[in-house]
Amino acid sequence: MKAYLPGTLLETDWSSDDPLAVLHAVFAAGGLVLSQVCRLTGLEPHTVQNWVKRGFCSSPVAKQYSKRQFCRLVIINLLKESLPLPRIAAMLTYINRTLTDERDDALGDDELYAYFVRILVQTDRDRLLRRQTEELIHTVAAGYTEAYPGARKRLEKVLQIMVLAYCATRLQADAQLLLQNLD
């Protein structure tokens, strides 16, 4: 199964010492133009341009996006499904002040993204949560008597969807609460 850097379409090897090596290689020769950013993130050009226009990301220099800008876009892309864009901007402002001025940053967005990826590599939370969920569901559904062949497997899939959706909602609420309490 292919593994990708979160928020991108860049294949990576999670077991390597540096899962971000592919990102470093992409930027070895310099910046990326909008079409490359879109191809690597799956974002539409108008979305990237809108985020730049709204001040969520600084404008490209000579039509080239730096690794820091790319990582900012990736971070926003990662979080946009569970958090509203203004809250993501508030969170990024919390650590890096003015979003369109990198001179006041506490750390670059590429560094922030690298920390995030390192956490994911070490925790492997998605697989852990899925494995635990699958085992628990299998145990709970063990006593179910199938109404037809394959019904238990269907029950287990539906229960897994329900549990994961519930967990996602709870985690989103926790993230929203933390965002509200930024000082």
Biotite code that builds the C-alpha atoms (Angstrom):
import biotite.structure as struc

atoms = struc.array([
    struc.Atom([0.000, 0.000, 0.000], chain_id="A", res_id=1, res_name="MET", atom_name="CA", element="C"),
    struc.Atom([1.327, 3.425, -0.923], chain_id="A", res_id=2, res_name="LYS", atom_name="CA", element="C"),
    struc.Atom([2.032, 5.918, 1.824], chain_id="A", res_id=3, res_name="ALA", atom_name="CA", element="C"),
    struc.Atom([1.775, 9.655, 1.263], chain_id="A", res_id=4, res_name="TYR", atom_name="CA", element="C"),
    struc.Atom([2.947, 12.670, 3.191], chain_id="A", res_id=5, res_name="LEU", atom_name="CA", element="C"),
    struc.Atom([-0.164, 13.984, 4.960], chain_id="A", res_id=6, res_name="PRO", atom_name="CA", element="C"),
    struc.Atom([-2.034, 16.571, 2.920], chain_id="A", res_id=7, res_name="GLY", atom_name="CA", element="C"),
    struc.Atom([-0.057, 15.783, -0.239], chain_id="A", res_id=8, res_name="THR", atom_name="CA", element="C"),
    struc.Atom([0.142, 13.296, -3.070], chain_id="A", res_id=9, res_name="LEU", atom_name="CA", element="C"),
    struc.Atom([3.872, 12.782, -2.425], chain_id="A", res_id=10, res_name="LEU", atom_name="CA", element="C"),
    struc.Atom([4.726, 9.129, -1.841], chain_id="A", res_id=11, res_name="GLU", atom_name="CA", element="C"),
    struc.Atom([6.968, 8.509, 1.129], chain_id="A", res_id=12, res_name="THR", atom_name="CA", element="C"),
    struc.Atom([8.473, 5.679, 3.112], chain_id="A", res_id=13, res_name="ASP", atom_name="CA", element="C"),
    struc.Atom([7.152, 5.957, 6.661], chain_id="A", res_id=14, res_name="TRP", atom_name="CA", element="C"),
    struc.Atom([9.750, 3.486, 7.891], chain_id="A", res_id=15, res_name="SER", atom_name="CA", element="C"),
    struc.Atom([12.713, 5.563, 6.696], chain_id="A", res_id=16, res_name="SER", atom_name="CA", element="C"),
    struc.Atom([14.763, 7.793, 8.979], chain_id="A", res_id=17, res_name="ASP", atom_name="CA", element="C"),
    struc.Atom([13.430, 10.833, 7.118], chain_id="A", res_id=18, res_name="ASP", atom_name="CA", element="C"),
    struc.Atom([9.901, 10.470, 5.721], chain_id="A", res_id=19, res_name="PRO", atom_name="CA", element="C"),
    struc.Atom([10.228, 14.132, 4.605], chain_id="A", res_id=20, res_name="LEU", atom_name="CA", element="C"),
    struc.Atom([13.134, 13.302, 2.271], chain_id="A", res_id=21, res_name="ALA", atom_name="CA", element="C"),
    struc.Atom([10.798, 13.392, -0.714], chain_id="A", res_id=22, res_name="VAL", atom_name="CA", element="C"),
    struc.Atom([9.686, 16.911, 0.232], chain_id="A", res_id=23, res_name="LEU", atom_name="CA", element="C"),
    struc.Atom([13.295, 18.067, 0.525], chain_id="A", res_id=24, res_name="HIS", atom_name="CA", element="C"),
    struc.Atom([14.024, 16.549, -2.889], chain_id="A", res_id=25, res_name="ALA", atom_name="CA", element="C"),
    struc.Atom([11.064, 18.336, -4.487], chain_id="A", res_id=26, res_name="VAL", atom_name="CA", element="C"),
    struc.Atom([12.428, 21.699, -3.330], chain_id="A", res_id=27, res_name="PHE", atom_name="CA", element="C"),
    struc.Atom([16.116, 20.965, -3.955], chain_id="A", res_id=28, res_name="ALA", atom_name="CA", element="C"),
    struc.Atom([16.063, 23.038, -7.146], chain_id="A", res_id=29, res_name="ALA", atom_name="CA", element="C"),
    struc.Atom([13.955, 25.882, -5.741], chain_id="A", res_id=30, res_name="GLY", atom_name="CA", element="C"),
    struc.Atom([10.274, 26.775, -5.644], chain_id="A", res_id=31, res_name="GLY", atom_name="CA", element="C"),
    struc.Atom([7.201, 25.357, -7.332], chain_id="A", res_id=32, res_name="LEU", atom_name="CA", element="C"),
    struc.Atom([4.787, 27.042, -9.695], chain_id="A", res_id=33, res_name="VAL", atom_name="CA", element="C"),
    struc.Atom([1.052, 26.955, -8.985], chain_id="A", res_id=34, res_name="LEU", atom_name="CA", element="C"),
    struc.Atom([0.372, 23.971, -11.253], chain_id="A", res_id=35, res_name="SER", atom_name="CA", element="C"),
    struc.Atom([3.017, 21.924, -9.423], chain_id="A", res_id=36, res_name="GLN", atom_name="CA", element="C"),
    struc.Atom([1.629, 22.910, -6.024], chain_id="A", res_id=37, res_name="VAL", atom_name="CA", element="C"),
    struc.Atom([-1.823, 21.836, -7.178], chain_id="A", res_id=38, res_name="CYS", atom_name="CA", element="C"),
    struc.Atom([-0.571, 18.559, -8.621], chain_id="A", res_id=39, res_name="ARG", atom_name="CA", element="C"),
    struc.Atom([1.224, 17.702, -5.345], chain_id="A", res_id=40, res_name="LEU", atom_name="CA", element="C"),
    struc.Atom([-1.593, 18.732, -2.993], chain_id="A", res_id=41, res_name="THR", atom_name="CA", element="C"),
    struc.Atom([-4.700, 17.911, -4.999], chain_id="A", res_id=42, res_name="GLY", atom_name="CA", element="C"),
    struc.Atom([-5.903, 21.488, -4.500], chain_id="A", res_id=43, res_name="LEU", atom_name="CA", element="C"),
    struc.Atom([-7.518, 23.468, -7.282], chain_id="A", res_id=44, res_name="GLU", atom_name="CA", element="C"),
    struc.Atom([-5.616, 26.560, -8.518], chain_id="A", res_id=45, res_name="PRO", atom_name="CA", element="C"),
    struc.Atom([-8.475, 28.881, -7.558], chain_id="A", res_id=46, res_name="HIS", atom_name="CA", element="C"),
    struc.Atom([-8.398, 27.503, -4.003], chain_id="A", res_id=47, res_name="THR", atom_name="CA", element="C"),
    struc.Atom([-4.684, 28.239, -3.593], chain_id="A", res_id=48, res_name="VAL", atom_name="CA", element="C"),
    struc.Atom([-5.128, 31.686, -5.131], chain_id="A", res_id=49, res_name="GLN", atom_name="CA", element="C"),
    struc.Atom([-8.089, 32.359, -2.841], chain_id="A", res_id=50, res_name="ASN", atom_name="CA", element="C"),
    struc.Atom([-6.104, 31.421, 0.242], chain_id="A", res_id=51, res_name="TRP", atom_name="CA", element="C"),
    struc.Atom([-3.297, 33.746, -0.849], chain_id="A", res_id=52, res_name="VAL", atom_name="CA", element="C"),
    struc.Atom([-5.810, 36.537, -1.553], chain_id="A", res_id=53, res_name="LYS", atom_name="CA", element="C"),
    struc.Atom([-7.431, 36.043, 1.877], chain_id="A", res_id=54, res_name="ARG", atom_name="CA", element="C"),
    struc.Atom([-4.018, 36.316, 3.558], chain_id="A", res_id=55, res_name="GLY", atom_name="CA", element="C"),
    struc.Atom([-3.762, 32.712, 4.744], chain_id="A", res_id=56, res_name="PHE", atom_name="CA", element="C"),
    struc.Atom([-0.495, 32.376, 2.829], chain_id="A", res_id=57, res_name="CYS", atom_name="CA", element="C"),
    struc.Atom([1.974, 34.917, 1.471], chain_id="A", res_id=58, res_name="SER", atom_name="CA", element="C"),
    struc.Atom([2.109, 35.562, -2.264], chain_id="A", res_id=59, res_name="SER", atom_name="CA", element="C"),
    struc.Atom([4.525, 33.546, -4.362], chain_id="A", res_id=60, res_name="PRO", atom_name="CA", element="C"),
    struc.Atom([7.760, 35.297, -5.327], chain_id="A", res_id=61, res_name="VAL", atom_name="CA", element="C"),
    struc.Atom([8.320, 35.377, -9.091], chain_id="A", res_id=62, res_name="ALA", atom_name="CA", element="C"),
    struc.Atom([5.366, 32.936, -9.390], chain_id="A", res_id=63, res_name="LYS", atom_name="CA", element="C"),
    struc.Atom([7.240, 30.382, -7.267], chain_id="A", res_id=64, res_name="GLN", atom_name="CA", element="C"),
    struc.Atom([5.997, 28.950, -3.974], chain_id="A", res_id=65, res_name="TYR", atom_name="CA", element="C"),
    struc.Atom([8.713, 28.233, -1.397], chain_id="A", res_id=66, res_name="SER", atom_name="CA", element="C"),
    struc.Atom([8.818, 25.111, 0.745], chain_id="A", res_id=67, res_name="LYS", atom_name="CA", element="C"),
    struc.Atom([7.462, 27.176, 3.658], chain_id="A", res_id=68, res_name="ARG", atom_name="CA", element="C"),
    struc.Atom([4.519, 28.411, 1.587], chain_id="A", res_id=69, res_name="GLN", atom_name="CA", element="C"),
    struc.Atom([3.880, 24.914, 0.241], chain_id="A", res_id=70, res_name="PHE", atom_name="CA", element="C"),
    struc.Atom([3.830, 23.521, 3.782], chain_id="A", res_id=71, res_name="CYS", atom_name="CA", element="C"),
    struc.Atom([1.442, 26.281, 4.888], chain_id="A", res_id=72, res_name="ARG", atom_name="CA", element="C"),
    struc.Atom([-0.922, 25.279, 2.090], chain_id="A", res_id=73, res_name="LEU", atom_name="CA", element="C"),
    struc.Atom([-0.555, 21.605, 3.034], chain_id="A", res_id=74, res_name="VAL", atom_name="CA", element="C"),
    struc.Atom([-1.319, 22.352, 6.691], chain_id="A", res_id=75, res_name="ILE", atom_name="CA", element="C"),
    struc.Atom([-4.440, 24.290, 5.724], chain_id="A", res_id=76, res_name="ILE", atom_name="CA", element="C"),
    struc.Atom([-5.433, 21.504, 3.332], chain_id="A", res_id=77, res_name="ASN", atom_name="CA", element="C"),
    struc.Atom([-5.017, 18.924, 6.113], chain_id="A", res_id=78, res_name="LEU", atom_name="CA", element="C"),
    struc.Atom([-7.183, 20.799, 8.571], chain_id="A", res_id=79, res_name="LEU", atom_name="CA", element="C"),
    struc.Atom([-9.859, 22.322, 6.349], chain_id="A", res_id=80, res_name="LYS", atom_name="CA", element="C"),
    struc.Atom([-12.221, 19.358, 6.569], chain_id="A", res_id=81, res_name="GLU", atom_name="CA", element="C"),
    struc.Atom([-12.475, 19.523, 10.341], chain_id="A", res_id=82, res_name="SER", atom_name="CA", element="C"),
    struc.Atom([-11.795, 23.185, 11.148], chain_id="A", res_id=83, res_name="LEU", atom_name="CA", element="C"),
    struc.Atom([-13.118, 26.396, 9.573], chain_id="A", res_id=84, res_name="PRO", atom_name="CA", element="C"),
    struc.Atom([-10.492, 28.348, 7.618], chain_id="A", res_id=85, res_name="LEU", atom_name="CA", element="C"),
    struc.Atom([-10.641, 31.410, 9.915], chain_id="A", res_id=86, res_name="PRO", atom_name="CA", element="C"),
    struc.Atom([-9.908, 29.157, 12.923], chain_id="A", res_id=87, res_name="ARG", atom_name="CA", element="C"),
    struc.Atom([-6.973, 27.552, 11.104], chain_id="A", res_id=88, res_name="ILE", atom_name="CA", element="C"),
    struc.Atom([-5.670, 31.044, 10.339], chain_id="A", res_id=89, res_name="ALA", atom_name="CA", element="C"),
    struc.Atom([-6.111, 32.021, 14.000], chain_id="A", res_id=90, res_name="ALA", atom_name="CA", element="C"),
    struc.Atom([-4.152, 28.955, 15.081], chain_id="A", res_id=91, res_name="MET", atom_name="CA", element="C"),
    struc.Atom([-1.326, 29.710, 12.635], chain_id="A", res_id=92, res_name="LEU", atom_name="CA", element="C"),
    struc.Atom([-1.339, 33.351, 13.705], chain_id="A", res_id=93, res_name="THR", atom_name="CA", element="C"),
    struc.Atom([-1.041, 32.204, 17.300], chain_id="A", res_id=94, res_name="TYR", atom_name="CA", element="C"),
    struc.Atom([2.371, 30.707, 16.594], chain_id="A", res_id=95, res_name="ILE", atom_name="CA", element="C"),
    struc.Atom([3.544, 32.807, 13.647], chain_id="A", res_id=96, res_name="ASN", atom_name="CA", element="C"),
    struc.Atom([1.818, 36.155, 14.090], chain_id="A", res_id=97, res_name="ARG", atom_name="CA", element="C"),
    struc.Atom([1.311, 37.799, 10.680], chain_id="A", res_id=98, res_name="THR", atom_name="CA", element="C"),
    struc.Atom([0.498, 35.064, 8.177], chain_id="A", res_id=99, res_name="LEU", atom_name="CA", element="C"),
    struc.Atom([1.788, 36.949, 5.159], chain_id="A", res_id=100, res_name="THR", atom_name="CA", element="C"),
    struc.Atom([5.100, 37.965, 6.751], chain_id="A", res_id=101, res_name="ASP", atom_name="CA", element="C"),
    struc.Atom([7.598, 35.203, 7.493], chain_id="A", res_id=102, res_name="GLU", atom_name="CA", element="C"),
    struc.Atom([9.964, 37.561, 9.339], chain_id="A", res_id=103, res_name="ARG", atom_name="CA", element="C"),
    struc.Atom([7.918, 37.340, 12.563], chain_id="A", res_id=104, res_name="ASP", atom_name="CA", element="C"),
    struc.Atom([7.518, 33.560, 12.510], chain_id="A", res_id=105, res_name="ASP", atom_name="CA", element="C"),
    struc.Atom([8.413, 31.585, 15.628], chain_id="A", res_id=106, res_name="ALA", atom_name="CA", element="C"),
    struc.Atom([9.204, 28.729, 13.258], chain_id="A", res_id=107, res_name="LEU", atom_name="CA", element="C"),
    struc.Atom([8.739, 28.128, 9.561], chain_id="A", res_id=108, res_name="GLY", atom_name="CA", element="C"),
    struc.Atom([5.693, 26.293, 8.311], chain_id="A", res_id=109, res_name="ASP", atom_name="CA", element="C"),
    struc.Atom([8.039, 23.680, 6.888], chain_id="A", res_id=110, res_name="ASP", atom_name="CA", element="C"),
    struc.Atom([9.344, 23.102, 10.421], chain_id="A", res_id=111, res_name="GLU", atom_name="CA", element="C"),
    struc.Atom([5.822, 23.010, 11.857], chain_id="A", res_id=112, res_name="LEU", atom_name="CA", element="C"),
    struc.Atom([4.833, 20.464, 9.210], chain_id="A", res_id=113, res_name="TYR", atom_name="CA", element="C"),
    struc.Atom([7.968, 18.414, 9.941], chain_id="A", res_id=114, res_name="ALA", atom_name="CA", element="C"),
    struc.Atom([7.082, 18.282, 13.656], chain_id="A", res_id=115, res_name="TYR", atom_name="CA", element="C"),
    struc.Atom([3.557, 17.184, 12.730], chain_id="A", res_id=116, res_name="PHE", atom_name="CA", element="C"),
    struc.Atom([4.828, 14.418, 10.431], chain_id="A", res_id=117, res_name="VAL", atom_name="CA", element="C"),
    struc.Atom([7.295, 13.200, 13.089], chain_id="A", res_id=118, res_name="ARG", atom_name="CA", element="C"),
    struc.Atom([4.425, 12.875, 15.551], chain_id="A", res_id=119, res_name="ILE", atom_name="CA", element="C"),
    struc.Atom([2.357, 10.898, 13.059], chain_id="A", res_id=120, res_name="LEU", atom_name="CA", element="C"),
    struc.Atom([5.271, 8.588, 12.303], chain_id="A", res_id=121, res_name="VAL", atom_name="CA", element="C"),
    struc.Atom([5.863, 7.895, 15.989], chain_id="A", res_id=122, res_name="GLN", atom_name="CA", element="C"),
    struc.Atom([2.254, 7.453, 17.038], chain_id="A", res_id=123, res_name="THR", atom_name="CA", element="C"),
    struc.Atom([0.792, 5.767, 13.966], chain_id="A", res_id=124, res_name="ASP", atom_name="CA", element="C"),
    struc.Atom([-2.510, 6.689, 15.611], chain_id="A", res_id=125, res_name="ARG", atom_name="CA", element="C"),
    struc.Atom([-4.679, 5.925, 12.597], chain_id="A", res_id=126, res_name="ASP", atom_name="CA", element="C"),
    struc.Atom([-3.575, 2.318, 12.387], chain_id="A", res_id=127, res_name="ARG", atom_name="CA", element="C"),
    struc.Atom([-3.682, 1.914, 16.159], chain_id="A", res_id=128, res_name="LEU", atom_name="CA", element="C"),
    struc.Atom([-7.209, 3.324, 16.386], chain_id="A", res_id=129, res_name="LEU", atom_name="CA", element="C"),
    struc.Atom([-8.412, 1.199, 13.478], chain_id="A", res_id=130, res_name="ARG", atom_name="CA", element="C"),
    struc.Atom([-6.830, -1.984, 14.848], chain_id="A", res_id=131, res_name="ARG", atom_name="CA", element="C"),
    struc.Atom([-8.298, -1.433, 18.317], chain_id="A", res_id=132, res_name="GLN", atom_name="CA", element="C"),
    struc.Atom([-11.672, -0.552, 16.831], chain_id="A", res_id=133, res_name="THR", atom_name="CA", element="C"),
    struc.Atom([-11.710, -3.610, 14.570], chain_id="A", res_id=134, res_name="GLU", atom_name="CA", element="C"),
    struc.Atom([-10.775, -5.933, 17.446], chain_id="A", res_id=135, res_name="GLU", atom_name="CA", element="C"),
    struc.Atom([-13.417, -4.456, 19.747], chain_id="A", res_id=136, res_name="LEU", atom_name="CA", element="C"),
    struc.Atom([-16.118, -4.582, 17.087], chain_id="A", res_id=137, res_name="ILE", atom_name="CA", element="C"),
    struc.Atom([-15.208, -8.177, 16.266], chain_id="A", res_id=138, res_name="HIS", atom_name="CA", element="C"),
    struc.Atom([-15.528, -9.072, 19.960], chain_id="A", res_id=139, res_name="THR", atom_name="CA", element="C"),
    struc.Atom([-18.815, -7.207, 20.444], chain_id="A", res_id=140, res_name="VAL", atom_name="CA", element="C"),
    struc.Atom([-20.368, -8.661, 17.280], chain_id="A", res_id=141, res_name="ALA", atom_name="CA", element="C"),
    struc.Atom([-19.208, -12.218, 18.075], chain_id="A", res_id=142, res_name="ALA", atom_name="CA", element="C"),
    struc.Atom([-22.621, -13.177, 19.469], chain_id="A", res_id=143, res_name="GLY", atom_name="CA", element="C"),
    struc.Atom([-24.565, -11.851, 16.486], chain_id="A", res_id=144, res_name="TYR", atom_name="CA", element="C"),
    struc.Atom([-26.519, -14.518, 14.611], chain_id="A", res_id=145, res_name="THR", atom_name="CA", element="C"),
    struc.Atom([-26.426, -13.831, 10.900], chain_id="A", res_id=146, res_name="GLU", atom_name="CA", element="C"),
    struc.Atom([-29.795, -13.309, 9.228], chain_id="A", res_id=147, res_name="ALA", atom_name="CA", element="C"),
    struc.Atom([-28.088, -14.163, 5.931], chain_id="A", res_id=148, res_name="TYR", atom_name="CA", element="C"),
    struc.Atom([-24.529, -15.082, 4.913], chain_id="A", res_id=149, res_name="PRO", atom_name="CA", element="C"),
    struc.Atom([-22.203, -12.075, 5.195], chain_id="A", res_id=150, res_name="GLY", atom_name="CA", element="C"),
    struc.Atom([-24.526, -10.092, 7.490], chain_id="A", res_id=151, res_name="ALA", atom_name="CA", element="C"),
    struc.Atom([-22.012, -10.123, 10.353], chain_id="A", res_id=152, res_name="ARG", atom_name="CA", element="C"),
    struc.Atom([-19.298, -8.695, 8.126], chain_id="A", res_id=153, res_name="LYS", atom_name="CA", element="C"),
    struc.Atom([-21.697, -5.950, 7.052], chain_id="A", res_id=154, res_name="ARG", atom_name="CA", element="C"),
    struc.Atom([-22.596, -5.251, 10.678], chain_id="A", res_id=155, res_name="LEU", atom_name="CA", element="C"),
    struc.Atom([-18.908, -4.944, 11.573], chain_id="A", res_id=156, res_name="GLU", atom_name="CA", element="C"),
    struc.Atom([-18.271, -2.505, 8.706], chain_id="A", res_id=157, res_name="LYS", atom_name="CA", element="C"),
    struc.Atom([-21.232, -0.334, 9.683], chain_id="A", res_id=158, res_name="VAL", atom_name="CA", element="C"),
    struc.Atom([-20.153, -0.340, 13.332], chain_id="A", res_id=159, res_name="LEU", atom_name="CA", element="C"),
    struc.Atom([-16.619, 0.625, 12.332], chain_id="A", res_id=160, res_name="GLN", atom_name="CA", element="C"),
    struc.Atom([-17.923, 3.547, 10.272], chain_id="A", res_id=161, res_name="ILE", atom_name="CA", element="C"),
    struc.Atom([-20.132, 4.673, 13.153], chain_id="A", res_id=162, res_name="MET", atom_name="CA", element="C"),
    struc.Atom([-17.339, 4.470, 15.739], chain_id="A", res_id=163, res_name="VAL", atom_name="CA", element="C"),
    struc.Atom([-14.778, 6.250, 13.552], chain_id="A", res_id=164, res_name="LEU", atom_name="CA", element="C"),
    struc.Atom([-17.260, 8.980, 12.618], chain_id="A", res_id=165, res_name="ALA", atom_name="CA", element="C"),
    struc.Atom([-18.129, 9.450, 16.287], chain_id="A", res_id=166, res_name="TYR", atom_name="CA", element="C"),
    struc.Atom([-14.417, 9.614, 17.228], chain_id="A", res_id=167, res_name="CYS", atom_name="CA", element="C"),
    struc.Atom([-13.770, 12.113, 14.448], chain_id="A", res_id=168, res_name="ALA", atom_name="CA", element="C"),
    struc.Atom([-16.582, 14.319, 15.720], chain_id="A", res_id=169, res_name="THR", atom_name="CA", element="C"),
    struc.Atom([-15.292, 14.122, 19.311], chain_id="A", res_id=170, res_name="ARG", atom_name="CA", element="C"),
    struc.Atom([-11.728, 14.869, 18.228], chain_id="A", res_id=171, res_name="LEU", atom_name="CA", element="C"),
    struc.Atom([-12.955, 17.792, 16.143], chain_id="A", res_id=172, res_name="GLN", atom_name="CA", element="C"),
    struc.Atom([-14.822, 19.174, 19.147], chain_id="A", res_id=173, res_name="ALA", atom_name="CA", element="C"),
    struc.Atom([-11.678, 18.802, 21.273], chain_id="A", res_id=174, res_name="ASP", atom_name="CA", element="C"),
    struc.Atom([-9.638, 20.675, 18.649], chain_id="A", res_id=175, res_name="ALA", atom_name="CA", element="C"),
    struc.Atom([-12.277, 23.436, 18.479], chain_id="A", res_id=176, res_name="GLN", atom_name="CA", element="C"),
    struc.Atom([-12.173, 23.804, 22.267], chain_id="A", res_id=177, res_name="LEU", atom_name="CA", element="C"),
    struc.Atom([-8.386, 24.087, 22.236], chain_id="A", res_id=178, res_name="LEU", atom_name="CA", element="C"),
    struc.Atom([-8.615, 26.703, 19.479], chain_id="A", res_id=179, res_name="LEU", atom_name="CA", element="C"),
    struc.Atom([-11.058, 28.753, 21.554], chain_id="A", res_id=180, res_name="GLN", atom_name="CA", element="C"),
    struc.Atom([-8.637, 28.712, 24.472], chain_id="A", res_id=181, res_name="ASN", atom_name="CA", element="C"),
    struc.Atom([-5.565, 30.026, 22.663], chain_id="A", res_id=182, res_name="LEU", atom_name="CA", element="C"),
    struc.Atom([-4.119, 32.875, 24.710], chain_id="A", res_id=183, res_name="ASP", atom_name="CA", element="C"),
])
